Structures are given as C-alpha cells and as structure tokens.
Amino acid sequence: MGRSVLGEYKDRHNERTTWKSVRPRPREKDPGLALTFAFLVTGLGHFYIQKIRRGILFMAGQAANVIIILVVMEGSRAALPIFLLTAAGIWIAGMWDAYEQAHSLNARIALTAQAKERAAKEVVPTDS
C-alpha cells in the first residue's frame, strides 16, 4: 500500500502523545483507467492499482503462453487457435480483474473513511 512513516498519535484513552507507525492513506483508483492499461498491456492495469504481484502473474501467464506455443508446439499451425484462445482468455481475464480490483480498492477506502468518521464522532468517556 504505502511506506510506513512515524507520525504523532494522540491516544484517546490516556490522553498522552505517543509515536506510531502511520501509513499514508491510499488514493482511489479509476477503474476505467485500470481497464485501459490492462487493455494495452496485460498486467499493466494491476500495476496502476498497486497490485504488483497480480500484474506479474498475468504478464507471466501471457509470456508462458507464448513460450509454450513457440517452443513446445514448434510453431505448428494446429497450435495457432489454441494460442489465440488462451491469449485472449488471459487478456480478457486481466482486464476484468483489474477493473474489479480497482472497484474493490475504492470500496475499502470508502469504508475506512466512514469508520474513521464514526470513530471521530464517538464520545470518549472521561474519568470524573
């Protein structure tokens, strides 16, 4: 998500200032842009939404597909339909997954923001 940094943190329960590792708030990602990047290059949409491992897996899947066709099938014409189907399948799955992952990331960010707003509104009981 992001690099951890030290930030000042006000403890609500004992009213003292402590230092805590704080991550910067992730930014929302445009699902349409993620889809566009994945359309251009398989896996690139995942890099945009910071799902690097998934992007590498989709890229590796396409690379493995090409290697299998070129090396194992030795370029026979019978392998061409198989190559086209698997390449299209991985490409379409990559676009769909990047789009859905961007939506999922945005939903998590919105829920986190709502939870923080609710926590800020809570009244902390004080010892009398």
Secondary structure, DSSP 8 states (H G I E B T S, - for coil): ----EEEEEE-TTT--EEEEEE--------HHHHHHHHHHSTTHHHHHTT-HHHHHHHHHHHHHHHHIIIIISTT-TTHHHHHHHHHHHHHHHHHHHHHHHHHHHHHHHHHHHHHHHHHHHS------
